[in-house]
Amino acid sequence: MIDQTIIVYILLAGVVLAFFREWAPPDVVALSAMMALWATGVLSTDDLLSVFSNPAPLTVAAMFVLSAGLERTGCIDVIGGLFSRVAGNTEMRVLIVMMILAAVLSAFVNNTPIVVVFLPIVVALSRQSDLKASRLLIPLSFASILGGTCTLTGTSTNLIIDGAAQDVFASRSEPFQPFTMFEVSKLGLIYAAIGFVYMLTLGRKLLPARESLQEVVADRKKRHFLTQVMVEESSPLVGKTLIETLIKEFPEARILEVRRRGTVMTDPLDKLVIEARDRIRLTVHGASFEDFKMTGGLQFPAQRHLQVSEMETQQLKLMEGVIGPQSSLAGKTLRELRFRQRYGVLILAVHRKGVDLRKRLEQVRLRVGDTLVLEGTVDGMNRLGRAHDFLIMDEPPKRDVKSPAKRWIAAFIVLGFVIGASLGSAPISGLALLAAVAMLATRCLEPKEAYGAVQWTIVFMIFGMLALGKAMESSGGAQQIANLIESGFGNASPIIILGVVYLLSSIMTELISNNAVAALLTPIVIGIAANLGMDARPFIVAIMFGCSASFATPIGYQTNTYVYGAGGYRFADFPKVGVPLNLILWIAATLLIPLLWNADLSYGEWLTGIRP
């Protein structure tokens, strides 16, 4: 029989590789690993079920609901409106106001909706003030990340690490005091201060001035128009496909729909045979139109020899949008969605992680965080915005919000949660669930909205990764890795090993999900601390901040992914700005954690490893 530790190592390697290569969605990868552990006998049924009793995933889900309550009642929009009023039109002032507001909000609610709300506001402000969005959006993401490090609930990684640590110590029958709401604030506030100073000085000089994807496409596309024509009896189109005729003459034309006797035809364009009196809606480059005539109307010259009657023509609007976290479009192709027929809007480009996906656009499977350039009429764009599947970047979002009374109720619910958590009156997980239920009971959020607000992919990925962490602990794999790390550094002082732990967590977070890294490394660092005969708490804090402070790539943290396409960034822009900040914060954490969490060693003992 294969040793259980070997099975765990094989699954661990497979999971990390699958995350990195994106072979499947993260939740599917993690849950598959969990079931493989059960099927191979590494985890018993009781072990498997005990994973679902961990408070971390439920607390994370509750925090999503609280964030949605604040967003749905307009609380976050009020803060966004405040930003618009006081930000001014100079880059430095905008940066200062934006970063302060984003950091403060992110300390108490999930930072993803903060960035989602601020993104279109910042983009709209940058266009009105003739500023470059690329000079503002990386600081927005970084500020939300830094704010999240200031409290236990500010980022899901803190909750996961705290929950995983409780599990490890419970399995070892050793006492462990759960982290309190503001225990990490003493380092988090220092982190935020360092990050702010850096972004307003050196980091600001490294920020690129890039054109957005929409501006790049707009330069190439120039003017486009939407026109609707009716095929006449004598038209040469009759009996032929559009590929053979209209598109052959106007290769840049895009067919939105063909309507026959009131019914939209769904046949592929290369097979759809045109009949007399068919109505065709298409977009055509502005060069295909004659200039405005004295009558003020646009003339489509092709109508003469194609013998089609022009029914309506209007200039199209170009807009940019991001697939949001609750979008129903994620995971589907444009062909499956029948996007043109559904919204009457064309997608001209999809931007994902530095790649412009233009080839075979109909077959691109959309993902959360994809940036899309859209072209359509004003009515079509409004219809798209009301669907809540896109975060439209061109203007601040207009949403239907609850009454002002609900706004106050939602704010007091969150305030009550924060006060209760800070006083330690009850476990944070219980208080978070109570606050989430209060949002529903007071109708600040409808049940359907609450279920839709939870990013279930993250929640189930956490369950799967906690199961893998549990298997690493129970099989002895975590302790073996801890022994290997410790032996690799020989007689190095504790502060050096602490720095290595932080650096390892930071590097892994830049490559795969921060939540996955948090669940994987927690049992390992507890094993390292046990080998050193030290309190594990400083090492746990090190991975909390190492997993949360992700600045060097656009894929390590979701907020970085959101601003990536919207700012027109290249992949290299993130390491250029983020690596220096990562290094500065790594040094700060390595030096400060022994000072702030020094229950069992003096600072001199941390430096030398020599105890009296």
LOSEMAR-894301 format. One record per residue (C-alpha): x, y, z. Coordinates in steps of 0.2 Angstrom, whole numbers, padded with zeros to 4 digits, always signed. Example, Ala and Ser with C-alpha at 12.3 -4.5 7.8 and 13.67 -1.06 7.14 Angstrom:
+0062-0022+0039 +0068-0005+0036 
END
This chain:
+0000+0000+0000 +0006+0017-0004 +0011+0028+0011 -0002+0041+0015 +0012+0054+0016 +0016+0051-0002 -0002+0052-0008 -0003+0069+0001 +0013+0075-0008 +0007+0069-0025 -0010+0078-0022 -0002+0094-0015 +0009+0095-0031 -0005+0091-0042 -0016+0105-0034 -0002+0118-0035 +0001+0114-0053 -0018+0114-0057 -0019+0131-0049 -0004+0138-0058 -0009+0131-0075 -0028+0135-0072 -0033+0118-0078 -0050+0119-0069 -0059+0131-0058 -0050+0133-0041 -0065+0126-0031 -0066+0111-0042 -0047+0107-0040 -0048+0109-0021 -0064+0099-0019 -0057+0085-0031 -0042+0084-0020 -0053+0083-0004 -0063+0068-0012 -0047+0060-0017 -0040+0061+0001 -0056+0052+0006 -0056+0039-0007 -0038+0034-0004 -0041+0033+0015 -0030+0047+0020 -0045+0056+0028 -0059+0046+0036 -0077+0051+0034 -0077+0059+0051 -0061+0069+0046 -0070+0074+0030 -0086+0080+0039 -0075+0089+0052 -0068+0101+0039 -0086+0108+0037 -0086+0112+0055 -0072+0124+0053 -0078+0142+0056 -0067+0151+0043 -0077+0147+0027 -0094+0152+0035 -0087+0168+0042 -0080+0172+0025 -0097+0169+0018 -0105+0180+0031 -0093+0194+0027 -0098+0193+0009 -0116+0196+0015 -0112+0210+0026 -0102+0218+0011 -0117+0216+0000 -0129+0223+0013 -0118+0239+0013 -0117+0240-0006 -0136+0236-0009 -0142+0249+0003 -0130+0262-0004 -0118+0264+0010 -0103+0261+0000 -0110+0272-0014 -0111+0286-0002 -0093+0285+0002 -0089+0284-0017 -0099+0300-0019 -0089+0308-0005 -0073+0303-0014 -0080+0312-0030 -0084+0328-0021 -0067+0330-0012 -0055+0321-0023 -0052+0337-0034 -0043+0335-0050 -0025+0334-0046 -0016+0317-0046 -0009+0318-0029 -0025+0324-0020 -0035+0310-0029 -0022+0297-0024 -0023+0303-0005 -0042+0303-0004 -0045+0287-0014 -0032+0277-0004 -0038+0283+0013 -0056+0279+0009 -0052+0262+0001 -0041+0257+0015 -0053+0262+0029 -0068+0253+0021 -0057+0237+0017 -0052+0235+0035 -0070+0230+0040 -0078+0223+0024 -0072+0213+0010 -0061+0223-0001 -0067+0216-0018 -0084+0226-0018 -0074+0241-0012 -0064+0240-0028 -0079+0236-0038 -0088+0252-0033 -0073+0263-0034 -0067+0257-0051 -0080+0266-0062 -0079+0281-0051 -0060+0283-0053 -0061+0279-0071 -0074+0292-0074 -0065+0305-0063 -0049+0302-0073 -0057+0306-0089 -0066+0321-0083 -0050+0328-0075 -0038+0322-0089 -0029+0310-0078 -0023+0293-0083 -0033+0279-0075 -0017+0268-0075 -0009+0281-0063 -0024+0278-0051 -0030+0260-0051 -0015+0251-0045 -0014+0262-0030 -0033+0259-0027 -0030+0240-0027 -0015+0241-0016 -0024+0252-0003 -0038+0240-0002 -0026+0226+0001 -0016+0236+0014 -0033+0241+0023 -0038+0222+0023 -0022+0218+0034 -0028+0230+0048 -0041+0218+0056 -0044+0200+0057 -0060+0201+0046 -0052+0213+0033 -0046+0199+0022 -0052+0181+0021 -0034+0174+0022 -0033+0180+0040 -0049+0171+0044 -0043+0155+0035 -0027+0155+0044 -0035+0158+0061 -0047+0143+0058 -0034+0132+0052 -0023+0135+0067 -0037+0131+0078 -0039+0114+0069 -0021+0110+0070 -0019+0114+0089 -0035+0104+0092 -0028+0089+0083 -0013+0090+0094 -0023+0093+0110 -0014+0109+0113 -0022+0125+0119 -0023+0140+0106 -0031+0157+0109 -0040+0162+0093 -0035+0179+0086 -0045+0194+0091 -0053+0207+0079 -0039+0220+0081 -0024+0209+0086 -0016+0211+0069 -0020+0230+0069 -0003+0235+0077 +0006+0228+0062 -0007+0232+0049 -0007+0250+0053 +0011+0251+0051 +0009+0241+0034 -0004+0254+0028 +0007+0269+0033 +0023+0261+0024 +0012+0257+0009 +0005+0275+0008 +0021+0283+0009 +0029+0272-0004 +0014+0274-0016 +0015+0293-0014 +0033+0294-0017 +0044+0280-0026 +0029+0270-0031 +0020+0285-0039 +0036+0288-0050 +0035+0269-0056 +0017+0270-0061 +0014+0269-0080 +0004+0281-0090 -0006+0269-0101 -0020+0270-0113 -0035+0260-0108 -0041+0245-0119 -0056+0255-0124 -0045+0270-0130 -0034+0258-0140 -0048+0250-0148 -0057+0266-0152 -0042+0273-0161 -0042+0258-0172 -0061+0257-0175 -0064+0276-0177 -0083+0279-0180 -0095+0264-0181 -0114+0265-0185 -0128+0253-0182 -0140+0252-0197 -0156+0242-0200 -0160+0238-0218 -0174+0228-0227 -0170+0217-0241 -0180+0221-0257 -0187+0209-0269 -0175+0212-0283 -0159+0213-0271 -0144+0202-0276 -0144+0196-0258 -0159+0185-0260 -0155+0167-0261 -0138+0169-0255 -0129+0170-0238 -0122+0186-0230 -0105+0178-0231 -0106+0178-0250 -0112+0195-0252 -0113+0209-0239 -0099+0203-0228 -0088+0200-0243 -0091+0218-0248 -0089+0225-0231 -0077+0213-0221 -0077+0225-0206 -0096+0224-0204 -0104+0214-0190 -0121+0206-0191 -0131+0208-0175 -0147+0199-0181 -0158+0194-0196 -0176+0195-0193 -0189+0186-0204 -0207+0189-0202 -0204+0195-0184 -0193+0181-0179 -0175+0182-0176 -0165+0169-0186 -0153+0159-0176 -0144+0150-0191 -0125+0153-0193 -0122+0167-0205 -0113+0155-0217 -0128+0144-0219 -0142+0157-0217 -0150+0160-0234 -0157+0178-0236 -0175+0180-0242 -0185+0195-0248 -0191+0207-0234 -0178+0200-0222 -0173+0214-0210 -0154+0215-0206 -0146+0224-0191 -0128+0227-0194 -0113+0238-0188 -0103+0246-0202 -0087+0257-0201 -0090+0276-0203 -0080+0276-0219 -0095+0266-0227 -0107+0281-0224 -0108+0297-0234 -0106+0313-0224 -0122+0321-0217 -0133+0328-0230 -0142+0344-0229 -0157+0334-0223 -0147+0329-0208 -0149+0310-0212 -0135+0297-0215 -0135+0288-0231 -0128+0270-0233 -0121+0270-0251 -0122+0251-0252 -0141+0252-0252 -0141+0257-0270 -0133+0242-0278 -0138+0230-0264 -0156+0236-0266 -0160+0237-0248 -0171+0250-0239 -0162+0259-0225 -0174+0259-0210 -0164+0267-0196 -0146+0272-0193 -0138+0278-0177 -0120+0280-0171 -0114+0267-0159 -0107+0270-0142 -0090+0262-0136 -0089+0257-0118 -0078+0246-0107 -0084+0234-0094 -0077+0221-0082 -0085+0204-0078 -0090+0206-0059 -0089+0193-0045 -0108+0189-0046 -0109+0189-0065 -0120+0175-0073 -0109+0176-0088 -0093+0169-0080 -0089+0152-0087 -0099+0154-0103 -0094+0158-0121 -0102+0172-0131 -0109+0159-0142 -0118+0150-0128 -0124+0166-0121 -0130+0172-0139 -0123+0189-0133 -0128+0199-0148 -0146+0193-0149 -0148+0195-0130 -0141+0212-0128 -0140+0219-0145 -0122+0224-0140 -0105+0218-0148 -0090+0213-0139 -0075+0220-0149 -0061+0213-0137 -0058+0203-0122 -0043+0207-0111 -0037+0194-0098 -0021+0195-0088 -0011+0205-0101 -0018+0195-0116 -0030+0203-0129 -0041+0188-0134 -0048+0193-0151 -0046+0177-0161 -0061+0166-0161 -0070+0178-0149 -0086+0168-0150 -0077+0153-0142 -0069+0163-0127 -0075+0157-0111 -0078+0172-0100 -0070+0173-0082 -0072+0185-0067 -0061+0200-0070 -0061+0199-0089 -0061+0217-0096 -0072+0219-0112 -0074+0232-0124 -0092+0234-0129 -0100+0243-0144 -0119+0246-0145 -0133+0259-0145 -0137+0269-0129 -0152+0258-0126 -0142+0242-0128 -0129+0248-0115 -0142+0253-0103 -0150+0236-0104 -0133+0228-0102 -0130+0239-0086 -0147+0234-0078 -0142+0216-0080 -0129+0218-0066 -0117+0206-0076 -0105+0219-0080 -0096+0233-0071 -0097+0247-0084 -0082+0258-0083 -0087+0274-0092 -0097+0281-0078 -0101+0279-0060 -0114+0265-0058 -0132+0269-0056 -0141+0256-0046 -0157+0255-0037 -0154+0256-0019 -0164+0254-0003 -0172+0268+0007 -0160+0279+0017 -0167+0271+0033 -0161+0254+0027 -0144+0263+0024 -0143+0268+0042 -0149+0250+0048 -0135+0242+0038 -0122+0253+0044 -0127+0250+0062 -0127+0231+0060 -0109+0232+0053 -0104+0244+0067 -0112+0232+0080 -0103+0217+0073 -0086+0227+0074 -0089+0232+0092 -0095+0215+0097 -0079+0207+0089 -0067+0220+0096 -0074+0217+0114 -0073+0198+0112 -0091+0196+0118 -0093+0181+0107 -0084+0171+0094 -0081+0181+0078 -0089+0168+0067 -0105+0168+0078 -0106+0187+0077 -0103+0187+0058 -0117+0175+0056 -0128+0185+0067 -0125+0201+0058 -0128+0192+0041 -0145+0186+0047 -0149+0203+0054 -0146+0210+0036 -0159+0198+0030 -0171+0201+0044 -0171+0220+0042 -0174+0218+0023 -0158+0227+0020 -0154+0212+0009 -0166+0200+0001 -0162+0181+0002 -0159+0180-0016 -0147+0194-0016 -0138+0187-0001 -0135+0170-0009 -0129+0179-0025 -0117+0189-0015 -0107+0175-0008 -0093+0170-0019 -0096+0151-0017 -0081+0146-0027 -0070+0154-0014 -0080+0146+0000 -0079+0129-0007 -0061+0131-0012 -0057+0135+0006 -0066+0119+0012 -0056+0109+0000 -0039+0117+0005 -0043+0115+0023 -0045+0096+0020 -0028+0095+0011 -0021+0105+0026 -0029+0093+0038 -0022+0078+0028 -0004+0086+0028 -0005+0087+0047 -0013+0070+0051 -0001+0061+0039 +0014+0069+0046 +0018+0078+0029 +0017+0095+0036 +0030+0091+0050 +0041+0083+0037 +0041+0099+0027 +0044+0109+0043 +0059+0098+0047 +0066+0100+0029 +0064+0119+0030 +0072+0120+0047 +0087+0108+0042 +0090+0118+0027 +0094+0133+0037 +0104+0124+0050 +0107+0134+0065 +0100+0150+0058 +0092+0162+0071 +0073+0162+0073 +0071+0179+0065 +0079+0172+0049 +0067+0157+0049 +0053+0169+0052 +0059+0180+0037 +0059+0164+0026 +0042+0159+0031 +0035+0176+0027 +0045+0176+0010 +0039+0159+0006 +0020+0163+0009 +0022+0179-0001 +0030+0171-0016 +0017+0157-0017 +0003+0170-0015 +0009+0179-0031 +0008+0162-0041 -0008+0154-0034 -0023+0159-0024 -0019+0167-0007 -0033+0158+0001 -0025+0141-0004 -0008+0146+0002 -0015+0151+0018 -0023+0134+0021 -0008+0125+0015 +0006+0134+0025 -0003+0135+0042 +0001+0117+0048 +0019+0119+0041 +0023+0134+0051 +0016+0128+0067 +0027+0113+0064 +0042+0124+0062 +0038+0133+0078 +0036+0117+0087 +0054+0111+0081 +0061+0128+0087 +0052+0126+0104 +0044+0143+0101 +0027+0150+0102 +0019+0148+0085 +0009+0164+0085 +0023+0175+0077 +0025+0163+0063 +0006+0162+0060 +0006+0181+0059 +0020+0181+0047 +0010+0170+0035 -0006+0181+0038 +0004+0196+0031 +0014+0186+0018 -0002+0179+0011 -0012+0196+0011 +0002+0208+0005 +0001+0203-0013 +0008+0217-0025 +0020+0209-0037 +0008+0201-0050 -0010+0204-0056 -0015+0186-0052 -0011+0184-0034 -0025+0195-0027 -0043+0197-0035 -0042+0216-0034 -0026+0217-0044 -0035+0206-0057 -0050+0218-0058 -0039+0234-0061 -0027+0225-0073 -0038+0226-0088 -0047+0242-0083 -0031+0252-0082 -0024+0245-0098 -0009+0238-0089 +0004+0226-0095 +0010+0211-0084 +0027+0219-0081 +0019+0235-0073 +0014+0225-0057 +0031+0218-0053 +0039+0235-0057 +0028+0244-0044 +0024+0230-0032 +0041+0220-0030 +0049+0235-0021 +0034+0237-0009 +0034+0218-0006 +0053+0219-0001 +0050+0234+0010 +0036+0226+0019 +0045+0209+0020 +0059+0218+0029 +0047+0227+0040 +0038+0212+0045 +0054+0202+0049 +0060+0215+0061 +0043+0220+0069 +0034+0204+0072 +0047+0198+0085 +0044+0215+0094 +0025+0215+0093 +0023+0196+0097 +0037+0192+0109 +0029+0182+0122 +0043+0169+0125 +0059+0177+0118 +0068+0193+0120 +0073+0202+0104 +0091+0197+0107 +0086+0179+0108 +0076+0181+0091 +0092+0188+0083 +0104+0175+0090 +0094+0160+0094 +0104+0159+0111 +0093+0158+0126 +0101+0161+0144 
END
